[in-house]
Amino acid sequence: MLVNRLFILLLPLAFLAGGCQWLYPDEEEQVLVARAYDQTLSLEEITAQVPADLKGNDSALLAMSLIENWIEKQVILHNARQNLEERNAEIDRQVEEYRNDLLIYSYQSGLVNQKLDTSVTEQEIYDYYENNKDNFELKDYIVKVNYVQLDTNAPGLDRVKGWMESNEEEAFLNLEDYCHQFSVNYFLDETTWLYFDDLAGEIQFTETDKVELINRKDVIEIEQSGSIFLVQFKDYRLKDSISPLALERDNIKTIILNQRKQELISRMERDLYNRAQEKQEFEIYPL
């Protein structure tokens, strides 16, 4: 039986795992453990895959499994090559094409890293936004909002509502100090736009009409899951309206940098082509 023969051959692995050194008959000669067609597998390749802390029969059994897997793979590869011989040329072409694409990509990436100007001014961002507003149509409602999450037994809810409704700097400082002491969570940033659905993922609004809800100017009190949420909408943009520049700034910067990158690559390609043409490094034969 093949398994028994492999087991006998691989018994030295048990001693190897136990700390004994395996001595080859000839240090120049590899010990082979399997052959499949014109491919061979050496003992060294197998021992490299067997963990050093695996002991006794376990190491031999693992090695046997590795050998059988190797043989199975070689059998499948052999039959695949025979049955798909007519496709070998196409596979070779695809491999070569992929290799060429990878070389070009690596060359272009190195060039971009060296030469791309990554500084984008606020004026460039503003100009792009103004010239491409139709590309920034909102797919969802966005809002500016302050909210505070409190335990149901938190003190001074009326004071918190008053601070939230006030436009005085002192009221905001009082609110911020209160949140540091008593809130479970809070968001106090009237300059940042949030997608309404992201906010609704944290707070379960009972009103189903989004437009009516975000138009409210009073502080909305919502009790859920042992917490009280105090929410006040400061501004909003409706779905299908133009997204504000503040929300699109990072996106526009990425677009501008990608455009520069493509322009740099195109310029590089033209320069290389023209240089090769000047040096007569290629020619086109008539058909």
Residue frames as qw, qx, qy, qz and C-alpha x, y, z in Angstrom:
[[0.000, 0.889, 0.457, 0.000, 0.00, 0.00, 0.00],
 [0.365, 0.626, -0.029, 0.688, 1.21, 3.50, -0.92],
 [0.402, -0.816, 0.046, -0.413, 0.16, 4.94, 2.43],
 [0.883, -0.442, 0.067, 0.144, 2.11, 2.30, 4.36],
 [0.759, 0.241, 0.035, 0.604, 5.23, 2.87, 2.24],
 [0.093, 0.746, -0.025, 0.659, 4.98, 6.62, 2.77],
 [0.646, -0.733, 0.021, -0.212, 4.52, 6.08, 6.50],
 [0.897, -0.220, 0.052, 0.380, 7.70, 4.00, 6.68],
 [0.548, 0.468, 0.051, 0.691, 9.62, 6.55, 4.60],
 [0.081, -0.733, 0.010, -0.675, 8.46, 9.43, 6.80],
 [0.760, -0.537, -0.335, 0.146, 9.08, 7.84, 10.20],
 [0.569, 0.020, -0.192, 0.800, 12.30, 9.90, 10.49],
 [0.097, -0.610, -0.146, -0.773, 10.06, 12.97, 10.67],
 [0.682, -0.661, -0.284, -0.128, 8.94, 11.84, 14.09],
 [0.749, -0.296, -0.130, 0.578, 12.57, 11.85, 15.28],
 [0.312, 0.374, 0.113, 0.866, 13.18, 15.15, 13.54],
 [0.347, -0.711, -0.222, -0.569, 10.23, 16.72, 15.38],
 [0.779, -0.585, -0.205, 0.091, 11.54, 15.27, 18.62],
 [0.243, -0.915, 0.295, 0.132, 14.83, 17.12, 18.23],
 [0.734, -0.203, 0.527, 0.377, 17.03, 14.48, 16.48],
 [0.179, 0.649, -0.391, -0.627, 18.86, 15.55, 13.36],
 [0.881, 0.361, 0.292, -0.089, 17.94, 13.77, 10.12],
 [0.303, -0.556, 0.594, 0.495, 21.06, 12.70, 8.28],
 [0.742, 0.564, -0.110, -0.346, 20.92, 12.43, 4.49],
 [0.933, 0.018, 0.239, 0.270, 22.83, 9.57, 2.82],
 [0.547, 0.171, 0.198, 0.795, 24.58, 12.20, 0.70],
 [0.062, -0.640, -0.293, 0.707, 24.36, 15.89, 1.60],
 [0.046, 0.283, -0.450, -0.846, 24.54, 16.76, -2.12],
 [0.201, -0.191, -0.851, -0.446, 21.62, 14.50, -2.97],
 [0.500, -0.164, 0.153, -0.836, 17.98, 15.32, -2.27],
 [0.170, 0.116, 0.963, -0.172, 15.84, 12.61, -0.70],
 [0.390, -0.081, -0.429, -0.810, 12.73, 12.20, -2.85],
 [0.342, 0.087, 0.784, -0.511, 9.44, 11.16, -1.33],
 [0.585, 0.530, 0.566, -0.240, 7.17, 11.20, -4.37],
 [0.113, -0.183, 0.574, 0.790, 7.03, 11.48, -8.16],
 [0.516, 0.595, 0.539, -0.300, 4.15, 12.40, -10.42],
 [0.649, 0.744, 0.117, 0.105, 4.86, 12.30, -14.17],
 [0.644, 0.437, -0.188, 0.600, 7.98, 14.47, -14.64],
 [0.216, -0.759, 0.206, -0.579, 7.64, 16.28, -11.30],
 [0.658, -0.094, -0.662, 0.346, 9.30, 15.21, -8.03],
 [0.445, -0.808, -0.010, -0.386, 8.78, 16.13, -4.39],
 [0.473, 0.362, -0.645, 0.478, 11.67, 16.15, -1.92],
 [0.576, -0.477, -0.595, 0.294, 11.72, 15.34, 1.78],
 [0.291, -0.120, -0.190, 0.930, 13.12, 18.84, 2.41],
 [0.236, -0.281, -0.318, -0.874, 10.01, 20.44, 0.85],
 [0.613, -0.484, -0.582, -0.228, 7.76, 18.39, 3.11],
 [0.572, -0.349, -0.486, 0.560, 9.70, 18.95, 6.34],
 [0.128, 0.112, -0.027, 0.985, 9.53, 22.70, 5.71],
 [0.442, -0.365, -0.326, -0.752, 5.74, 22.47, 6.01],
 [0.700, -0.400, -0.590, 0.046, 5.61, 20.34, 9.16],
 [0.300, -0.863, 0.148, -0.380, 5.56, 22.42, 12.40],
 [0.345, 0.464, -0.722, 0.381, 8.63, 21.82, 14.55],
 [0.347, -0.263, 0.636, -0.637, 6.49, 21.21, 17.65],
 [0.873, 0.058, -0.122, -0.469, 4.49, 18.39, 16.03],
 [0.328, -0.492, 0.797, -0.125, 5.54, 15.08, 17.56],
 [0.480, -0.054, 0.873, -0.070, 5.69, 11.38, 16.66],
 [0.357, 0.353, 0.825, 0.260, 3.07, 9.86, 14.41],
 [0.210, 0.842, 0.351, -0.351, 1.26, 13.18, 14.07],
 [0.009, -0.712, 0.402, 0.576, 4.15, 14.64, 12.09],
 [0.228, -0.093, 0.883, 0.400, 4.28, 11.57, 9.83],
 [0.289, 0.585, 0.755, -0.059, 0.53, 11.63, 9.26],
 [0.162, 0.861, 0.082, -0.475, 0.62, 15.34, 8.36],
 [0.100, -0.529, 0.637, 0.551, 3.50, 14.72, 5.97],
 [0.301, 0.200, 0.904, 0.228, 1.57, 11.87, 4.33],
 [0.267, 0.773, 0.521, -0.243, -1.39, 14.20, 3.86],
 [0.044, 0.802, -0.231, -0.549, 0.84, 16.88, 2.31],
 [0.198, -0.266, 0.818, 0.470, 2.31, 14.34, -0.12],
 [0.301, 0.443, 0.841, 0.073, -1.09, 13.01, -1.15],
 [0.203, 0.857, 0.265, -0.393, -2.31, 16.58, -1.72],
 [0.057, -0.647, 0.500, 0.573, 0.74, 17.31, -3.86],
 [0.255, 0.013, 0.902, 0.349, 0.17, 14.17, -5.94],
 [0.292, 0.659, 0.678, -0.141, -3.51, 15.01, -6.39],
 [0.133, 0.853, -0.019, -0.504, -2.61, 18.50, -7.60],
 [0.122, -0.462, 0.700, 0.530, -0.02, 17.16, -10.06],
 [0.313, 0.275, 0.893, 0.171, -2.52, 14.65, -11.48],
 [0.261, 0.809, 0.456, -0.263, -5.09, 17.39, -12.01],
 [0.016, 0.790, -0.288, -0.542, -2.49, 19.72, -13.57],
 [0.265, -0.209, 0.832, 0.439, -1.25, 16.96, -15.90],
 [0.294, 0.492, 0.812, 0.110, -4.77, 16.20, -17.13],
 [0.148, 0.869, 0.230, -0.412, -5.60, 19.89, -17.40],
 [0.085, -0.627, 0.503, 0.589, -2.54, 20.47, -19.59],
 [0.254, 0.028, 0.892, 0.372, -3.42, 17.53, -21.82],
 [0.210, 0.625, 0.752, 0.005, -7.09, 18.35, -22.20],
 [0.090, 0.941, 0.198, -0.260, -6.61, 22.12, -22.54],
 [0.622, -0.169, 0.346, 0.682, -3.55, 22.06, -24.75],
 [0.306, 0.590, 0.455, 0.592, -5.29, 24.16, -27.39],
 [0.217, -0.936, -0.216, -0.174, -5.87, 26.84, -24.74],
 [0.728, -0.391, -0.051, 0.561, -2.29, 26.90, -23.49],
 [0.408, 0.291, 0.201, 0.842, -1.29, 29.56, -26.00],
 [0.207, -0.747, -0.293, -0.560, -4.17, 31.79, -24.89],
 [0.686, -0.690, -0.189, 0.136, -3.33, 31.25, -21.21],
 [0.668, -0.132, 0.053, 0.730, 0.33, 32.09, -21.93],
 [0.184, 0.525, 0.259, 0.789, -0.80, 35.23, -23.77],
 [0.429, -0.801, -0.273, -0.316, -2.98, 36.30, -20.83],
 [0.750, -0.517, -0.104, 0.400, -0.15, 35.68, -18.35],
 [0.538, 0.095, 0.148, 0.825, 2.27, 37.72, -20.47],
 [0.041, -0.675, -0.307, -0.670, -0.31, 40.50, -20.87],
 [0.593, -0.771, -0.229, -0.043, -0.87, 40.58, -17.11],
 [0.727, -0.302, -0.007, 0.617, 2.89, 40.71, -16.51],
 [0.344, 0.350, 0.226, 0.841, 3.26, 43.61, -18.95],
 [0.281, -0.776, -0.307, -0.474, 0.36, 45.49, -17.35],
 [0.707, -0.647, -0.177, 0.224, 1.95, 44.96, -13.93],
 [0.624, -0.060, 0.078, 0.775, 5.30, 46.33, -15.15],
 [0.102, 0.545, 0.278, 0.784, 3.62, 49.39, -16.67],
 [0.485, -0.782, -0.311, -0.238, 1.57, 49.98, -13.53],
 [0.728, -0.487, -0.114, 0.468, 4.67, 49.77, -11.32],
 [0.465, 0.154, 0.167, 0.855, 6.54, 52.20, -13.59],
 [0.109, -0.662, -0.327, -0.666, 3.62, 54.65, -13.66],
 [0.612, -0.729, -0.304, 0.012, 3.14, 54.44, -9.89],
 [0.668, -0.298, -0.046, 0.680, 6.79, 55.28, -9.31],
 [0.254, 0.346, 0.253, 0.867, 6.54, 58.24, -11.68],
 [0.331, -0.741, -0.372, -0.450, 3.37, 59.51, -10.00],
 [0.686, -0.621, -0.251, 0.286, 4.93, 59.23, -6.53],
 [0.572, -0.138, 0.062, 0.807, 7.91, 61.30, -7.71],
 [0.167, 0.142, 0.301, 0.928, 6.22, 63.99, -9.79],
 [0.201, -0.665, -0.635, -0.337, 2.56, 64.37, -8.79],
 [0.025, -0.279, 0.276, -0.919, 1.71, 67.68, -7.12],
 [0.326, -0.428, -0.841, 0.057, -0.62, 66.69, -4.27],
 [0.049, -0.330, -0.375, 0.865, -1.39, 70.21, -3.02],
 [0.007, 0.576, 0.670, 0.469, -4.94, 71.33, -3.83],
 [0.028, 0.047, -0.248, 0.967, -6.00, 74.87, -2.96],
 [0.237, 0.484, 0.670, -0.511, -9.40, 75.93, -1.66],
 [0.342, 0.552, -0.158, -0.744, -9.83, 78.01, -4.81],
 [0.230, 0.213, -0.857, -0.410, -9.32, 74.93, -7.01],
 [0.036, 0.276, 0.937, -0.212, -11.87, 73.02, -4.96],
 [0.266, 0.568, 0.372, -0.684, -14.36, 75.91, -5.13],
 [0.317, 0.463, -0.442, -0.700, -13.91, 76.36, -8.90],
 [0.148, 0.028, -0.960, -0.237, -14.43, 72.65, -9.54],
 [0.119, 0.411, 0.802, -0.416, -17.55, 72.66, -7.39],
 [0.296, 0.585, 0.126, -0.745, -19.03, 75.70, -9.16],
 [0.327, 0.429, -0.590, -0.601, -18.31, 74.25, -12.60],
 [0.364, 0.027, -0.912, -0.189, -19.70, 70.79, -11.84],
 [0.401, -0.120, 0.498, -0.759, -22.65, 71.34, -9.51],
 [0.805, 0.086, -0.223, -0.543, -24.86, 68.99, -11.49],
 [0.645, 0.205, -0.730, 0.100, -22.55, 66.14, -10.44],
 [0.132, 0.111, -0.728, 0.664, -23.25, 66.75, -6.76],
 [0.594, -0.331, -0.260, -0.685, -26.94, 65.97, -6.51],
 [0.323, -0.314, 0.738, -0.502, -27.87, 64.58, -3.11],
 [0.485, -0.068, -0.826, -0.277, -29.14, 61.01, -2.95],
 [0.477, -0.496, -0.689, 0.225, -30.40, 61.48, 0.62],
 [0.236, -0.925, -0.115, -0.275, -31.40, 64.19, 3.09],
 [0.595, 0.108, -0.419, 0.677, -28.53, 65.79, 4.98],
 [0.385, -0.869, -0.255, -0.180, -28.73, 67.79, 8.21],
 [0.255, 0.408, -0.520, 0.706, -26.73, 69.88, 10.64],
 [0.701, -0.539, -0.371, -0.283, -27.79, 68.83, 14.12],
 [0.043, -0.464, 0.688, -0.557, -26.97, 68.94, 17.80],
 [0.808, -0.326, -0.364, -0.328, -28.00, 65.98, 19.92],
 [0.130, -0.489, 0.716, -0.481, -27.41, 64.74, 23.43],
 [0.745, -0.182, -0.617, -0.174, -28.00, 61.21, 24.75],
 [0.210, -0.476, 0.549, -0.654, -28.71, 61.03, 28.50],
 [0.183, -0.186, -0.942, 0.211, -29.76, 58.46, 31.07],
 [0.285, -0.645, -0.567, -0.426, -33.42, 58.82, 32.02],
 [0.540, -0.736, -0.335, 0.235, -32.43, 59.96, 35.52],
 [0.499, 0.181, -0.018, 0.847, -29.97, 62.65, 34.31],
 [0.143, -0.660, -0.436, 0.594, -30.50, 65.98, 36.11],
 [0.004, 0.632, -0.026, -0.775, -31.69, 69.29, 34.65],
 [0.467, 0.352, 0.701, 0.408, -33.30, 68.31, 31.33],
 [0.168, 0.920, 0.352, -0.030, -35.08, 71.69, 31.07],
 [0.238, -0.829, 0.276, 0.425, -31.78, 73.52, 31.46],
 [0.487, -0.133, 0.700, 0.505, -30.20, 71.35, 28.75],
 [0.371, 0.650, 0.618, 0.242, -33.06, 72.17, 26.36],
 [0.014, -0.972, -0.116, 0.203, -32.67, 75.86, 27.11],
 [0.364, -0.618, 0.484, 0.502, -28.94, 75.77, 26.38],
 [0.488, 0.156, 0.738, 0.438, -29.56, 73.91, 23.12],
 [0.261, 0.800, 0.519, 0.153, -32.14, 76.48, 21.95],
 [0.183, -0.912, 0.023, 0.367, -29.94, 79.46, 22.88],
 [0.689, 0.643, -0.027, 0.334, -27.53, 81.15, 20.47],
 [0.240, -0.912, 0.300, -0.145, -25.37, 82.53, 23.27],
 [0.534, 0.487, -0.655, 0.221, -21.77, 81.36, 23.58],
 [0.249, -0.380, 0.688, -0.566, -22.14, 81.00, 27.35],
 [0.846, 0.022, 0.230, -0.481, -25.11, 78.65, 26.86],
 [0.833, 0.399, -0.379, -0.048, -23.04, 76.50, 24.47],
 [0.239, 0.497, -0.721, 0.420, -20.17, 76.32, 26.96],
 [0.541, -0.232, 0.548, -0.594, -22.60, 75.29, 29.71],
 [0.916, 0.201, -0.015, -0.346, -24.08, 72.64, 27.43],
 [0.658, 0.489, -0.556, 0.137, -20.65, 71.30, 26.51],
 [0.050, -0.434, 0.727, -0.530, -19.60, 71.15, 30.18],
 [0.743, -0.081, 0.364, -0.555, -22.85, 69.36, 31.09],
 [0.894, 0.321, -0.240, -0.200, -22.32, 66.79, 28.32],
 [0.383, 0.509, -0.711, 0.300, -18.81, 66.03, 29.57],
 [0.261, -0.290, 0.704, -0.594, -20.26, 65.25, 32.99],
 [0.589, 0.106, 0.591, -0.541, -23.58, 63.54, 32.37],
 [0.710, 0.428, -0.200, -0.522, -24.11, 62.49, 28.74],
 [0.860, -0.017, 0.503, 0.085, -23.89, 58.95, 27.39],
 [0.534, 0.189, 0.486, 0.666, -23.11, 60.38, 23.96],
 [0.154, 0.843, 0.243, -0.454, -23.41, 63.75, 22.24],
 [0.537, 0.296, 0.402, 0.681, -22.75, 65.59, 19.00],
 [0.038, -0.896, -0.219, 0.385, -22.36, 69.39, 19.10],
 [0.366, -0.256, 0.466, 0.764, -20.99, 70.54, 15.74],
 [0.440, 0.717, 0.360, -0.403, -23.15, 72.87, 13.68],
 [0.175, 0.701, -0.466, -0.511, -20.58, 73.03, 10.88],
 [0.123, -0.207, 0.944, 0.227, -20.68, 69.34, 9.94],
 [0.697, 0.117, -0.236, -0.667, -23.25, 67.83, 7.60],
 [0.342, -0.116, 0.921, -0.145, -24.62, 64.37, 8.43],
 [0.365, -0.112, -0.736, -0.560, -26.73, 62.08, 6.30],
 [0.607, -0.300, 0.165, -0.717, -30.14, 61.84, 7.91],
 [0.921, -0.043, -0.334, -0.198, -30.27, 58.07, 7.55],
 [0.550, 0.235, -0.620, 0.508, -26.96, 57.76, 9.46],
 [0.199, -0.289, 0.429, -0.832, -28.47, 59.83, 12.28],
 [0.788, -0.141, -0.054, -0.597, -31.66, 57.75, 12.18],
 [0.768, 0.122, -0.622, 0.090, -29.51, 54.65, 12.63],
 [0.289, 0.104, -0.659, 0.686, -28.69, 55.91, 16.14],
 [0.251, 0.159, 0.448, -0.843, -31.95, 57.64, 17.04],
 [0.077, 0.381, 0.892, 0.229, -35.35, 56.08, 16.37],
 [0.199, 0.066, 0.014, -0.978, -37.47, 59.02, 15.27],
 [0.339, 0.381, 0.808, -0.295, -41.20, 58.45, 15.70],
 [0.436, 0.695, 0.068, -0.568, -42.19, 60.94, 12.99],
 [0.743, 0.192, 0.573, 0.288, -42.20, 59.34, 9.56],
 [0.428, 0.869, 0.172, 0.178, -42.23, 62.55, 7.49],
 [0.705, -0.103, -0.038, 0.700, -38.55, 63.46, 7.15],
 [0.204, 0.507, 0.162, 0.822, -39.17, 66.94, 5.74],
 [0.456, -0.764, -0.208, -0.406, -41.56, 67.87, 8.55],
 [0.815, -0.478, -0.159, 0.287, -39.15, 66.48, 11.13],
 [0.636, -0.018, 0.020, 0.771, -36.02, 68.29, 9.96],
 [0.040, 0.636, 0.221, 0.738, -37.98, 71.55, 9.62],
 [0.564, -0.752, -0.341, -0.009, -38.70, 71.60, 13.35],
 [0.236, 0.697, -0.319, 0.598, -36.82, 74.28, 15.28],
 [0.620, -0.634, 0.246, -0.391, -37.63, 73.14, 18.81],
 [0.036, -0.438, 0.887, -0.139, -35.67, 70.55, 20.78],
 [0.814, -0.049, -0.408, -0.410, -37.14, 67.10, 20.10],
 [0.371, -0.439, 0.735, -0.359, -37.19, 64.72, 23.07],
 [0.815, 0.130, -0.478, -0.300, -37.16, 60.99, 22.33],
 [0.531, -0.476, 0.644, -0.278, -37.04, 58.22, 24.92],
 [0.890, 0.260, -0.323, -0.188, -35.76, 54.82, 23.82],
 [0.847, 0.103, -0.447, 0.268, -33.90, 51.87, 25.33],
 [0.653, -0.571, -0.291, 0.403, -33.39, 53.51, 28.72],
 [0.399, -0.135, 0.078, 0.904, -32.03, 56.74, 27.25],
 [0.216, 0.866, 0.341, -0.295, -33.36, 60.19, 26.46],
 [0.511, 0.175, 0.349, 0.766, -32.27, 61.85, 23.22],
 [0.085, 0.838, 0.209, -0.497, -32.51, 65.63, 22.88],
 [0.543, 0.203, 0.528, 0.621, -32.24, 66.60, 19.21],
 [0.178, 0.830, 0.158, -0.505, -32.26, 69.99, 17.50],
 [0.662, 0.408, 0.411, 0.476, -31.91, 70.39, 13.73],
 [0.219, -0.646, 0.041, 0.730, -29.95, 73.47, 12.71],
 [0.334, 0.560, -0.383, -0.655, -30.01, 73.22, 8.92],
 [0.711, 0.134, 0.690, 0.003, -30.88, 70.74, 6.18],
 [0.251, 0.394, -0.556, -0.687, -30.73, 70.00, 2.47],
 [0.822, 0.192, 0.299, -0.445, -33.41, 68.01, 0.73],
 [0.654, 0.013, 0.701, 0.283, -32.86, 64.91, -1.34],
 [0.552, 0.574, 0.476, 0.373, -32.18, 65.69, -5.05],
 [0.019, 0.998, -0.034, -0.051, -30.91, 69.19, -4.19],
 [0.580, 0.627, -0.389, 0.345, -27.27, 70.22, -4.70],
 [0.801, -0.387, -0.290, 0.353, -24.92, 68.91, -2.05],
 [0.159, -0.980, 0.109, 0.044, -23.08, 71.69, -0.15],
 [0.498, 0.692, -0.470, 0.227, -19.40, 72.28, -0.81],
 [0.342, -0.603, 0.617, -0.372, -18.48, 71.45, 2.79],
 [0.873, -0.064, 0.433, -0.214, -19.76, 67.91, 2.33],
 [0.869, 0.481, 0.080, 0.081, -18.03, 67.43, -1.02],
 [0.013, -0.911, 0.407, 0.062, -14.64, 69.01, -0.28],
 [0.513, -0.425, 0.736, 0.116, -12.71, 65.77, 0.28],
 [0.736, 0.379, 0.559, 0.050, -14.42, 64.10, -2.67],
 [0.443, 0.897, -0.006, -0.015, -13.51, 67.02, -4.97],
 [0.201, -0.789, 0.570, 0.114, -9.90, 66.97, -3.80],
 [0.656, -0.107, 0.736, 0.124, -9.70, 63.27, -4.69],
 [0.657, 0.655, 0.373, 0.025, -11.22, 63.95, -8.13],
 [0.201, 0.947, -0.241, -0.073, -8.71, 66.75, -8.84],
 [0.373, -0.600, 0.698, 0.121, -5.77, 64.57, -7.81],
 [0.718, 0.172, 0.669, 0.089, -7.01, 61.70, -9.98],
 [0.541, 0.828, 0.148, -0.014, -7.31, 64.06, -12.95],
 [0.020, -0.875, 0.475, 0.094, -3.75, 65.29, -12.39],
 [0.598, -0.307, 0.734, 0.096, -2.57, 61.71, -12.14],
 [0.724, 0.450, 0.516, 0.083, -4.16, 60.75, -15.46],
 [0.352, 0.932, -0.079, -0.026, -2.80, 63.89, -17.14],
 [0.272, -0.740, 0.606, 0.105, 0.69, 63.11, -15.83],
 [0.679, -0.042, 0.723, 0.120, 0.52, 59.51, -17.08],
 [0.638, 0.691, 0.338, 0.039, -0.78, 60.59, -20.49],
 [0.150, 0.944, -0.286, -0.066, 1.98, 63.20, -20.80],
 [0.468, -0.520, 0.704, 0.124, 4.57, 60.59, -19.83],
 [0.734, 0.249, 0.624, 0.095, 3.24, 58.17, -22.45],
 [0.504, 0.857, 0.108, 0.012, 3.33, 60.85, -25.19],
 [0.088, -0.877, 0.464, 0.087, 6.87, 61.90, -24.23],
 [0.599, -0.295, 0.732, 0.138, 8.17, 58.32, -24.28],
 [0.708, 0.502, 0.491, 0.075, 6.50, 57.66, -27.65],
 [0.347, 0.936, -0.058, -0.009, 7.86, 60.85, -29.22],
 [0.283, -0.753, 0.582, 0.119, 11.36, 60.19, -27.85],
 [0.677, -0.046, 0.718, 0.155, 11.37, 56.64, -29.24],
 [0.620, 0.706, 0.339, 0.047, 10.10, 57.94, -32.59],
 [0.117, 0.950, -0.277, -0.087, 12.85, 60.58, -32.77],
 [0.338, -0.576, 0.736, 0.111, 15.50, 57.93, -32.09],
 [0.669, 0.310, -0.521, -0.429, 13.88, 55.63, -34.69],
 [0.231, -0.274, 0.886, -0.296, 13.54, 52.89, -32.09],
 [0.528, 0.319, 0.766, -0.182, 10.45, 51.52, -33.84],
 [0.196, 0.230, -0.490, -0.818, 8.92, 51.46, -37.29],
 [0.671, 0.313, 0.487, -0.463, 5.59, 50.51, -38.78],
 [0.261, -0.090, 0.814, 0.510, 5.68, 48.15, -41.74],
 [0.481, 0.175, -0.241, -0.825, 3.25, 48.69, -44.64],
 [0.690, 0.093, 0.641, -0.324, 0.41, 46.19, -44.82]]
